[in-house]
């Protein structure tokens, strides 16, 4: 393990991350919003640390081996939140390091869980920084780095394999991995710009439009208002948000292919997209029916609130336009359940992804058929293609680790005194990178009610969910460190 090479690349990423602080720093100084000194200190500390690390290891460049790639990914996602928390710590001295790190991790993992309240009164630059973290984390800072690292003489295919969400890890959309990463980011940036323009046209000011575009396309859900989208009470804005959340829930590989080939055929061939949209549509209808029948809501209002909140939770965004935790119990529980698998692999969403869920359904069907016809050869197919057994085994292993992780975190939280509903929903919301849970951490509450120990448990949960569990757990295996 060449740790110096890994440290060198982490330092390069840290220098780039310091550059991301320039936008909120300029805004803070332009508006004199009170956070100027916070950004001055944070930028100096981040750039200084990155420069020192780079200088100390500048002679240790080289192609990363697969093991070093996994370590690099894990280090970046644990180091960056520490520096991302610096503006919050400097501006909010009453905020503990635990809460600041949790907030930064929530931003970079595009989770949307927050410990902050009084968002409307925060300096605009602080809210911009929070949403910028989500935008950077949405597609993955590592994918961005993959487009830059080849310029430094460092290839990045194994990095994209470690970081890219879902089973699309083996896919290569263009002959060069750097072109793939750049293409994904161009599509991501283009959709973000379009979202900001639509939000502005429908009533948001430019700053709110930019911030909410960042958190919409990243499926992160941070807002500059405590009331989230209920602040505007605008059906038009909610409809626009629904459209862009659904776009972000589809694989960006599919978006890229559609743009690259100037054809809608990639969407028709996407095995996940149809299931994703069908599941969300059926869930919206079911929740609206429950609200109209059991809660006595007007059908139009029931459909409006069901559509926005179901899409928001299913895509792991976490916006809210109503306190859905107060709805009939089926609705919030179903919404939290589908957030575990609704979004497509290669999207900015969290959870196990629709592709894994489809593969598990196919595998279950195959096993049932084997009970009837033991000698039958029944391949698992997805999108008309036969899926190799090694992929099925990998998905089975992932599902086992996923289930054990949710159960372990829930048990740990209940052991610290949380009630079962709060513990289970918080565990699921953080591992799936949804954000709001239920009960004490519902859509109208924050995670500030938790103790420091509980907060650290959920901070780790967000990291595990964002890196899809196995990328982190592999570091704990003895075989990883041998040889």
LINBEL-V398941 format. One record per run of one state. SS is the DSSP state (@ for helix, = for strand, . for the rest). FROM is the first residue (numbers start at 1). LEN is the number of residues. If there is no record, write none. Layout:
ss=SS from=FROM len=LEN
ss=SS from=FROM len=LEN
This chain:
ss=. from=1 len=2
ss=@ from=3 len=29
ss=. from=32 len=4
ss=@ from=36 len=21
ss=. from=57 len=9
ss=@ from=66 len=19
ss=. from=85 len=1
ss=@ from=86 len=6
ss=. from=92 len=5
ss=@ from=97 len=12
ss=. from=109 len=10
ss=@ from=119 len=3
ss=. from=122 len=2
ss=@ from=124 len=16
ss=. from=140 len=1
ss=@ from=141 len=12
ss=. from=153 len=4
ss=@ from=157 len=7
ss=. from=164 len=3
ss=@ from=167 len=4
ss=. from=171 len=6
ss=@ from=177 len=25
ss=. from=202 len=4
ss=@ from=206 len=12
ss=. from=218 len=10
ss=@ from=228 len=4
ss=. from=232 len=3
ss=@ from=235 len=15
ss=. from=250 len=2
ss=@ from=252 len=10
ss=. from=262 len=3
ss=@ from=265 len=5
ss=. from=270 len=1
ss=@ from=271 len=24
ss=. from=295 len=4
ss=@ from=299 len=16
ss=. from=315 len=9
ss=@ from=324 len=3
ss=. from=327 len=2
ss=@ from=329 len=10
ss=. from=339 len=15
ss=@ from=354 len=19
ss=. from=373 len=8
ss== from=381 len=2
ss=. from=383 len=2
ss== from=385 len=2
ss=. from=387 len=2
ss=@ from=389 len=27
ss=. from=416 len=4
ss=@ from=420 len=12
ss=. from=432 len=7
ss=@ from=439 len=3
ss=. from=442 len=5
ss=@ from=447 len=3
ss=. from=450 len=2
ss=@ from=452 len=15
ss=. from=467 len=3
ss=@ from=470 len=7
ss=. from=477 len=1
ss=@ from=478 len=4
ss=. from=482 len=2
